[in-house]
Amino acid sequence: MCSETRGVLIQYLLRKKITDKTKAIIVVHLYGCVCDMDAIMRIAKKHDLIVIEDVAEAVGSEYHGKKVGSVGDFGVFSFHGTKTFTTGEGGAIISNRDDLSEKITTISNQGRRPEQHIMFWVDELGLKYKMSNLDAALGVAQFERFDELVDKKREIFSWYKEELADVPDIAMNVEQDGTKNLYWMLSIIFGDSYNFDRDNLIKDMNADGIGLRPFFYPVSIFPMFKPATDNVVSYSLYKYGINLPSYNDMTRDDVSIVVRELLSKL
């Protein structure tokens, strides 16, 4: 699908979901793959909606030269221990709008406005979302290695891509024209020609000391939410998707072992 057709389709699907109650569009750059932000920003502007980029899995990915998280109105980040850049736990939020930045700063600081200099004075209801100095120091040290960590993730993906080049009917992480993918996880979707139980495959690989993970479930499949079975793509992908090991200390030999064991069990 060409980029122009994809953009039209995205806008059509978004338009179908927008109602009078809609306030924002949340964009998830899943597994490091970058969404079509031009199409999303166009429809958001037309309907006067805020765009929130979930960059939890994509710190380091880029969209036409811009770091993801800096394109929409908000960028939200996770620094959980499983992420490429970590403070152990917690996260961050950024905004390119001064009015929104002041609002979220006030909320995160127990309702105290940044310009307020009266000690212990609270201007509005707020929350306490502060990072400790130790967590912040760890995060700064991580970001000082930014290029190193991103480059290693991309190198690991290139090894997997070479090892799996001759395997038919699979799809891997996408890097559309004009984007740069962090490849947070090495993701594979198996086509219809494969007939295996994904969960049993994961159990067998884990038993051999190779940690596989399933694709995330669609949020609307959980019991506390109303099903959204018209989301046919997400409802189909999770059944046939797996994530292979891609930790930063992996070597080329490690990748070869993982692929060999995987192919022996299909």
C-alpha positions in Angstrom: 0.0 0.0 0.0 1.5 3.4 -1.0 1.8 6.1 1.5 -0.9 8.3 0.0 -3.5 5.4 0.0 -2.5 4.5 3.5 -3.0 8.1 4.7 -6.5 8.3 3.1 -7.4 5.0 4.8 -6.2 6.1 8.2 -8.2 9.3 7.9 -11.3 7.4 6.9 -11.0 5.0 9.8 -10.4 7.8 12.3 -13.3 9.8 11.0 -15.6 6.9 11.6 -14.6 6.8 15.3 -14.9 10.6 16.0 -18.0 11.7 17.9 -19.1 14.9 19.7 -17.5 13.5 22.8 -14.0 12.9 21.3 -11.3 15.2 22.8 -8.1 13.5 21.7 -6.4 10.9 19.5 -3.9 8.6 21.2 -1.3 7.3 18.8 0.7 4.2 19.8 4.1 3.7 18.1 3.9 0.0 18.8 7.1 -2.0 19.1 9.0 1.0 17.7 7.1 1.1 14.4 6.1 4.7 13.5 2.5 5.7 12.7 1.6 7.9 9.7 1.6 11.2 11.7 0.8 13.4 8.7 -2.5 11.7 8.1 -3.3 11.7 11.9 -2.4 15.3 12.4 -4.5 16.4 9.4 -7.7 14.7 10.7 -6.9 16.0 14.3 -6.6 19.6 13.0 -9.8 19.3 11.0 -11.8 18.2 14.1 -9.8 20.4 16.6 -8.5 17.3 18.5 -5.4 17.0 20.7 -2.9 14.3 19.6 -1.1 12.3 22.2 1.9 10.2 21.1 2.5 7.1 23.2 6.3 6.7 22.7 6.8 4.0 25.4 8.3 1.5 23.0 9.7 3.9 20.4 12.1 6.3 22.1 14.7 6.9 19.3 12.3 6.2 16.4 11.9 9.1 13.9 9.3 10.5 11.6 10.7 12.5 8.7 13.6 13.7 10.8 11.6 14.4 13.9 11.9 12.2 17.0 8.5 10.6 17.7 6.8 12.2 20.7 7.6 15.7 19.3 5.1 15.7 16.4 1.8 15.6 18.3 0.6 17.9 21.1 1.9 15.5 23.8 4.6 12.8 23.9 4.4 10.3 26.7 7.3 8.0 27.6 7.8 4.9 29.7 11.1 4.3 31.5 10.2 0.9 32.8 13.0 -1.6 33.1 12.0 -3.4 29.9 12.4 -0.3 27.8 15.4 0.7 25.8 16.0 3.8 28.0 15.1 3.2 31.6 15.1 4.8 35.0 13.9 1.5 36.6 10.3 2.7 36.6 8.2 5.7 35.8 8.1 7.9 32.7 7.8 11.4 31.3 5.5 13.7 29.4 6.4 16.5 27.0 4.4 19.0 25.1 5.1 21.6 22.3 2.3 23.8 23.6 3.0 26.3 26.4 -0.6 26.3 27.6 -0.6 22.5 28.0 2.9 22.3 29.4 1.9 24.7 32.3 -1.3 22.7 33.0 0.4 19.3 33.2 3.3 20.8 35.3 0.7 22.1 37.8 -1.2 18.8 37.9 2.0 16.8 38.4 3.2 19.1 41.2 0.3 18.5 43.5 -1.7 21.4 42.0 0.9 24.0 42.6 1.5 26.4 39.6 5.2 26.8 38.5 5.1 30.6 39.0 3.6 30.3 42.5 6.2 31.1 45.2 4.0 30.8 48.3 5.3 27.7 50.2 2.8 24.9 50.4 0.2 26.9 48.5 -2.0 24.7 46.3 -3.9 26.4 43.4 -6.0 23.4 42.2 -6.4 19.7 42.6 -3.4 17.9 41.5 -1.3 14.7 41.6 2.2 13.8 42.7 4.2 12.5 39.8 7.8 13.3 40.7 10.9 11.3 39.8 13.5 10.8 42.5 17.0 12.2 42.0 18.5 8.7 41.8 16.0 7.7 39.0 16.8 10.9 37.1 20.5 10.3 37.4 20.1 6.8 35.9 17.9 8.3 33.1 20.5 11.0 32.2 23.2 8.3 32.1 21.0 6.2 29.7 20.4 9.1 27.4 24.1 9.9 27.2 24.3 6.5 25.5 21.4 7.3 23.2 23.0 6.6 19.8 24.8 3.5 21.1 21.6 1.9 22.5 19.5 2.8 19.4 22.2 1.6 17.0 22.5 -1.7 18.8 18.8 -2.3 18.6 18.8 -1.7 14.9 21.9 -4.0 14.5 20.1 -6.8 16.3 17.1 -6.4 14.0 19.4 -6.5 10.9 20.9 -9.8 12.1 17.4 -11.3 12.5 16.3 -10.0 9.1 19.3 -11.8 7.5 18.7 -15.0 9.4 15.0 -15.1 8.5 15.3 -13.8 4.9 14.5 -17.1 3.3 11.6 -18.0 5.6 8.3 -17.7 3.7 5.0 -16.1 4.7 6.2 -14.0 7.7 6.1 -10.3 8.3 8.5 -8.4 10.5 8.8 -4.9 12.0 8.0 -2.3 9.3 10.1 0.8 8.6 8.1 3.0 6.2 9.8 5.6 3.9 10.8 8.6 5.9 10.8 6.9 9.2 13.4 5.3 11.5 12.3 2.3 13.6 13.9 1.7 17.0 12.9 -2.0 16.8 12.2 -2.2 20.5 11.3 -5.8 20.0 11.9 -8.2 17.1 8.3 -8.9 16.1 7.1 -11.7 13.7 3.6 -12.3 12.4 3.0 -15.7 10.8 0.9 -16.0 7.7 -2.0 -18.4 7.0 0.3 -21.2 5.7 1.5 -21.9 9.3 -0.5 -24.2 11.5 0.8 -24.2 15.1 -0.3 -23.2 18.6 1.4 -19.9 19.4 1.1 -20.3 23.2 2.6 -23.8 23.0 5.4 -22.6 20.8 6.3 -19.9 23.4 6.2 -22.5 26.2 8.5 -24.8 24.3 11.0 -22.1 23.5 10.9 -20.8 27.1 11.6 -24.3 28.3 14.7 -24.3 26.2 15.9 -21.1 27.8 14.8 -18.8 25.0 12.4 -16.1 26.1 9.6 -15.5 23.6 6.7 -13.1 24.3 3.3 -13.0 22.7 1.9 -10.0 20.9 -0.1 -7.7 23.0 -3.8 -8.4 23.2 -6.3 -5.8 21.9 -7.3 -3.7 24.8 -11.0 -4.2 24.0 -10.7 -7.9 24.4 -10.2 -7.6 28.2 -13.3 -8.3 30.3 -13.6 -4.8 31.8 -14.1 -3.2 28.3 -16.8 -3.5 25.6 -15.6 -5.7 22.7 -14.7 -3.9 19.5 -14.7 -6.7 17.0 -14.7 -4.3 14.1 -11.0 -3.8 14.9 -10.3 -6.7 12.6 -6.6 -6.1 12.3 -5.7 -6.0 16.0 -8.1 -8.9 16.7 -6.3 -11.1 14.1 -2.7 -10.1 14.6 -2.3 -11.0 18.3 -3.1 -14.6 17.6 -0.2 -15.1 15.1 2.4 -12.7 16.5 5.5 -13.4 18.6 8.4 -11.3 19.9 11.9 -12.8 19.9 14.7 -11.9 22.3 16.3 -8.6 21.4 18.2 -7.4 24.5 21.2 -5.2 23.9 23.8 -7.7 24.9 22.8 -10.1 22.2 25.5 -11.3 19.8 25.1 -12.5 16.2 25.6 -16.1 17.5 22.8 -15.6 20.0 20.5 -14.6 17.1 21.4 -17.6 15.1 20.6 -19.9 18.0 17.2 -18.3 18.5 16.3 -18.6 14.9 17.5 -22.2 14.6 15.5 -23.3 17.6 12.4 -21.4 16.4 12.4 -22.9 12.9 12.9 -26.4 14.4 9.6 -26.1 16.3 7.4 -24.7 13.5 
